[in-house]
Structures are given as structure tokens and as C-alpha cells.
Amino acid sequence: MYFMRLWTISALASLVAMLVVLAAWLLVHLGFDDETMSLLLSYLTNVRLVLLAVAVSALIGLLEAIVMTSLYRRRRKRS
């Protein structure tokens, strides 16, 4: 149960981070106007792109959860 909760939190955090970086990159390079907002909206409604972002964030979350769980178990064995 601990592993699944850690994986879910890690995956959601990486998904939010990817979306924030994408939005910041677009705003810095394109400026803040109607065209940029339209582009952001088209990215958010693109099903393939959203599924890719969810899959990548799930993999990142899985890797982070594996590392954190193994470190926790290693620390616990030493005590």
C-alpha cells in the first residue's frame, strides 16, 4: 500500500512539473497573448500528448517510488 501511494504522489508531482515547465517555456518564448493561450489549450486537448505525458509521469513516479522504497528498506535494515 505504501508503494502505491508513493508511486501515485510521485507520478502526479512529475505530471504537474511537466505541465508547468511546458507552460513557462511557451510563455517565455512566445509571450503572453491570445495565440499563446490558444496553443496551450491545443496542447492540453491533444489526446496523444496528454496520454504521453501521463505515461511518462507514471514511469518517472515508478522509478522514484522504487528508489525511495529501496532506500527506506536499506535504512530500516541498518537500524
Secondary structure as the mmCIF struct_conf table of DSSP 4:
data_model
#
loop_
_struct_conf.conf_type_id
_struct_conf.id
_struct_conf.beg_label_comp_id
_struct_conf.beg_label_asym_id
_struct_conf.beg_label_seq_id
_struct_conf.end_label_comp_id
_struct_conf.end_label_asym_id
_struct_conf.end_label_seq_id
HELX_RH_AL_P HELX_RH_AL_P1 TYR A 2 LEU A 30
BEND BEND1 PHE A 32 ASP A 33
HELX_RH_AL_P HELX_RH_AL_P2 ASP A 34 LEU A 44
TURN_TY1_P TURN_TY1_P1 THR A 45 THR A 45
HELX_RH_AL_P HELX_RH_AL_P3 VAL A 47 ARG A 78
#
